[in-house]
Amino acid sequence: MPRLITRIDELVAQVEADHGPLWRREVSLLQVMAHANAAIAAQDWPAAADALDRAAPWPSLNSARGASRSWH
């Protein structure tokens, strides 16, 4: 994991207890998107897909149809 992403995770962990659920939900989305962007930059497509799934947890069109992702 890139050092910047590790640092973001550490900073969020340090302060999240001081904030309410709305703040945590918003920051969580930003945090997951940082993970997704780092994975995309590294061309780690499975990690990027996992992070994007966490960012948008509703079923995608493919999963709703029962299709599975295949990464080559």
Backbone torsions as a table, in degrees:
resi	resn	phi	psi	omega
1	MET	NA	134.8	179.4
2	PRO	-59.9	148.8	-177.5
3	ARG	-58.0	-38.5	-179.9
4	LEU	-62.8	-41.9	-179.9
5	ILE	-66.1	-41.3	176.5
6	THR	-59.5	-43.2	-180.0
7	ARG	-65.3	-41.7	177.1
8	ILE	-59.1	-46.5	179.4
9	ASP	-60.0	-41.5	178.8
10	GLU	-63.9	-44.8	-179.2
11	LEU	-63.5	-43.1	179.0
12	VAL	-63.3	-44.1	180.0
13	ALA	-60.7	-34.7	-178.5
14	GLN	-69.3	-32.7	-171.8
15	VAL	-112.8	-8.4	-173.1
16	GLU	-65.0	-29.5	179.5
17	ALA	-66.5	-21.0	-179.0
18	ASP	-85.0	0.2	-174.6
19	HIS	-126.3	161.6	-178.5
20	GLY	-86.2	-179.7	-175.0
21	PRO	-64.5	-32.4	178.7
22	LEU	-65.8	-45.0	178.1
23	TRP	-61.7	-45.6	-178.0
24	ARG	-63.0	-38.9	179.5
25	ARG	-64.5	-45.0	-179.9
26	GLU	-65.5	-44.7	-178.9
27	VAL	-68.7	-35.8	178.0
28	SER	-60.4	-41.8	177.5
29	LEU	-62.3	-45.8	178.6
30	LEU	-61.8	-40.0	-179.6
31	GLN	-64.5	-46.2	179.6
32	VAL	-65.1	-37.6	178.0
33	MET	-66.7	-34.5	175.0
34	ALA	-62.4	-41.8	177.3
35	HIS	-62.7	-44.5	179.7
36	ALA	-62.1	-45.4	-179.6
37	ASN	-64.0	-37.9	177.5
38	ALA	-65.9	-40.5	178.7
39	ALA	-66.7	-39.9	177.4
40	ILE	-63.4	-44.4	179.3
41	ALA	-60.5	-34.6	179.3
42	ALA	-85.3	-1.1	-176.2
43	GLN	56.1	37.2	175.3
44	ASP	-96.1	81.7	-170.6
45	TRP	-63.5	-40.6	177.2
46	PRO	-62.5	-41.3	178.1
47	ALA	-65.8	-38.4	177.9
48	ALA	-64.0	-43.6	179.2
49	ALA	-63.3	-41.7	178.4
50	ASP	-62.2	-44.7	179.8
51	ALA	-64.4	-41.4	179.4
52	LEU	-66.9	-34.8	174.7
53	ASP	-63.6	-37.1	177.4
54	ARG	-69.3	-32.4	180.0
55	ALA	-72.1	-32.8	-178.9
56	ALA	-129.7	81.0	-170.0
57	PRO	-73.5	-4.0	177.6
58	TRP	-71.4	155.9	-176.8
59	PRO	-64.3	136.5	175.3
60	SER	-79.1	167.6	179.2
61	LEU	-59.5	-42.6	-179.4
62	ASN	-65.2	-43.7	-178.6
63	SER	-70.9	-30.1	178.0
64	ALA	-65.9	-29.8	179.2
65	ARG	-88.3	-2.5	179.6
66	GLY	86.2	7.7	177.7
67	ALA	-77.5	150.5	175.8
68	SER	-111.6	153.4	177.5
69	ARG	-78.1	144.5	173.9
70	SER	-129.1	124.8	-177.3
71	TRP	-110.3	123.1	179.0
72	HIS	-116.7	NA	NA
